[in-house]
Amino acid sequence: MELNLSGKVVFVTGGGRGIGEAIAQQFVREGATVVIADINPDRAKRTIAALGPNASFIEMDVTSESSVTSAVNKALQDFGKIDVLVNNAGVSNRVKLEGMTYDEFDHVFKVNMYGTFLMTRAVIKHMAERKSGKIVNIAAQSGDKPMPTYSHYSASKAAIIAFTSAVAQEYADCDLNINCICPGAVDTKLWSKNNLEINGAKDALSFRKDIATRFSLGRAQKLEDIANMACYLGSDLTKNISGQKFFVTS
């Protein structure tokens, strides 16, 4: 089964590390040209240096409307089109509700949900006019089955799932395919030591036990698991799939 991504232009937000980096790598391996948009130029430039000539970088803040508009316009000017948008940029931290600040909740929503909204709105007219385009949103299983101490993150990912379905229906007559991926627990820096602390108490062991009970195979997913699904959803093999959420869990 060939994905046939050669000649496709793919725009990946938060592509400088983690899931976004893995997605960018896999699209390049499949022959696509990838634009990595990231708020951190140092890490993104290291990523594109490793990916070679089919990858480029645009500095962008997904929470800023002007930054998003400017980045999308530059990509369209440089490449003439955006075939696939991957809304991957996201943040999270583990905190109990009573200790959560307004700014913490607000920041998670701004990056995860508002970033997805701003990017989708920025590219949708271009895709609709061409009657061609794929949008892949990175949600999370916790958006469907919320996790304790992740109420802000779970809520933002649930919003992405609903947003995906609504926009897919709205643009169905434009032949756009808009879907989301719901990873379970991916072995990234979200599992870092700092992320596994609540009010100063280290509970990495209890967190990993919790993961073991949530997934049938009792282990985290690998970056390539998510990247492979993103490439599949970005390919022409999914021309009749839209508005769906896909759990990529073990």
FENNOR-V146531 format. One record per helix or strand. SS is the DSSP state (H for helix, E for strand). FROM is the first residue (numbers start at 1). LEN is the number of residues. If there is no record, write none. Layout:
ss=(SS,SS)
from=(FROM,FROM)
len=(LEN,LEN)
//
This chain:
ss=(E,H,E,H,E,H,E,H,H,E,H,H,H,E,E,H,H,E,E,H,E,H,H,E)
from=(9,18,33,41,55,65,84,97,102,133,141,151,172,176,186,189,194,197,201,204,221,223,236,245)
len=(5,12,6,11,5,15,4,3,29,6,3,20,3,8,1,3,3,2,2,11,1,11,3,4)
//
